[in-house]
Amino acid sequence: MLAAAQNLALELRVVDAEGLVAAAPHCLTHSPRVLSLTGLPSLAEAAALAAAGPGARLLGPRLAAAGEATCALAESTP
């Protein structure tokens, strides 16, 4: 992850469990599997929102790649 962030000249942010839980109500999608494993409707979306900070919004629902990886993007509001 760190190498990918560096190659893309992006900041890598680590979010804590409290941030993920706080962001959960704003998730757009709900995965029964992720919910049973983490208690979150979407780990990717919650992480994107938590990393983007207060007032963040998702740019759309998460994308899943054949059950191998998920990605969600969020933007901060000024």
C-alpha positions in Angstrom: 0.0 0.0 0.0 2.8 2.4 0.9 4.6 1.7 -2.3 1.4 2.3 -4.4 0.8 5.6 -2.6 4.3 6.7 -3.2 4.2 5.7 -6.9 1.0 7.7 -7.3 2.3 10.6 -5.2 -0.7 10.2 -2.8 -0.8 10.4 1.0 -1.5 7.1 2.7 -3.8 7.6 5.6 -4.5 5.0 8.3 -7.9 5.3 10.0 -8.8 3.8 13.4 -11.8 1.7 14.3 -13.7 4.7 15.8 -13.4 6.6 12.4 -14.7 3.5 10.5 -17.7 3.2 12.9 -18.5 6.9 12.7 -18.4 6.7 8.8 -20.6 3.6 8.6 -24.0 5.3 8.5 -22.9 7.2 5.3 -22.0 4.0 3.3 -23.9 3.5 0.1 -23.6 -0.3 -0.2 -24.1 -3.1 2.3 -22.2 -6.4 2.1 -23.6 -9.2 4.3 -20.1 -10.8 4.4 -18.3 -7.6 5.4 -21.0 -6.8 8.0 -20.6 -10.3 9.6 -16.8 -9.9 9.6 -16.4 -6.3 10.7 -19.8 -4.9 11.8 -19.5 -2.4 9.0 -21.8 -2.2 5.9 -18.8 -1.6 3.6 -15.2 -1.5 4.8 -14.0 0.2 1.6 -16.6 3.0 1.8 -16.2 3.5 5.5 -12.4 3.7 5.1 -12.7 6.2 2.3 -15.1 8.4 4.2 -13.0 8.3 7.4 -9.8 9.1 5.6 -11.4 12.0 3.8 -12.5 13.6 7.1 -15.6 15.2 8.5 -18.2 16.2 5.9 -16.7 13.8 3.3 -18.9 12.2 0.7 -18.5 9.2 -1.5 -18.1 9.7 -5.2 -20.2 6.6 -5.8 -20.7 3.1 -4.5 -17.6 0.9 -3.9 -16.2 -1.1 -6.8 -15.5 -4.8 -6.3 -13.1 -6.9 -8.4 -14.2 -10.5 -8.5 -14.2 -10.8 -4.7 -10.5 -10.0 -4.6 -10.5 -6.3 -3.8 -12.7 -3.4 -3.3 -12.2 0.3 -3.8 -14.1 3.4 -2.8 -13.4 7.0 -3.3 -14.5 10.0 -1.2 -13.9 13.6 -1.3 -13.6 16.2 1.4 -15.8 19.2 1.5 -14.2 22.6 2.4 
